[in-house]
Amino acid sequence: MNTSPIESWDGAEAYFTFADKPAIMMLFLLIAVVITFGTIIIAAVHEKHAYNNH
């Protein structure tokens, strides 16, 4: 099932540097997940500390 209206990629003007390297894409995903959960955990610790000092 090919639903793409694009018939040829000749002349494409976008370049995805790591699109053919799944290990690097997974590394970027892992870094993003760690940053996201780290931010949530640090915020929760800060809120708990701020609430206890109130």
C-alpha positions as CSV (number, residue, x, y, z in Angstrom):
1,M,0.0,0.0,0.0
2,N,1.8,3.1,-1.3
3,T,-0.1,6.2,-0.4
4,S,2.7,8.7,-0.9
5,P,2.1,11.3,-3.6
6,I,5.9,11.5,-4.2
7,E,6.9,9.4,-7.1
8,S,10.7,10.2,-7.1
9,W,13.1,11.6,-4.6
10,D,15.3,13.1,-7.3
11,G,16.0,16.8,-6.5
12,A,15.0,16.5,-2.8
13,E,16.4,19.5,-0.9
14,A,16.4,18.0,2.6
15,Y,19.2,16.0,4.0
16,F,18.9,13.9,7.1
17,T,22.4,13.3,8.4
18,F,21.8,10.3,10.6
19,A,18.7,8.8,8.9
20,D,20.7,5.7,7.8
21,K,22.3,5.2,11.2
22,P,19.8,3.7,13.6
23,A,22.3,3.4,16.5
24,I,22.8,7.2,16.5
25,M,19.1,7.8,16.2
26,M,18.6,5.6,19.2
27,L,21.3,7.5,21.1
28,F,19.5,10.8,20.4
29,L,16.3,9.2,21.6
30,L,17.9,7.9,24.7
31,I,19.4,11.3,25.5
32,A,16.0,13.0,25.0
33,V,14.3,10.5,27.3
34,V,17.0,10.9,30.0
35,I,16.7,14.7,29.8
36,T,12.9,14.6,30.0
37,F,12.7,12.2,32.9
38,G,15.6,13.9,34.6
39,T,13.8,17.2,34.4
40,I,10.6,15.7,35.8
41,I,12.5,14.1,38.7
42,I,14.4,17.2,39.6
43,A,11.2,19.3,39.5
44,A,9.4,16.8,41.7
45,V,12.3,16.8,44.2
46,H,12.4,20.6,44.2
47,E,8.6,20.9,44.7
48,K,8.7,18.4,47.6
49,H,11.5,20.3,49.2
50,A,9.8,23.7,48.7
51,Y,6.5,22.3,50.1
52,N,8.2,20.9,53.2
53,N,9.9,24.2,53.9
54,H,6.7,26.2,53.7
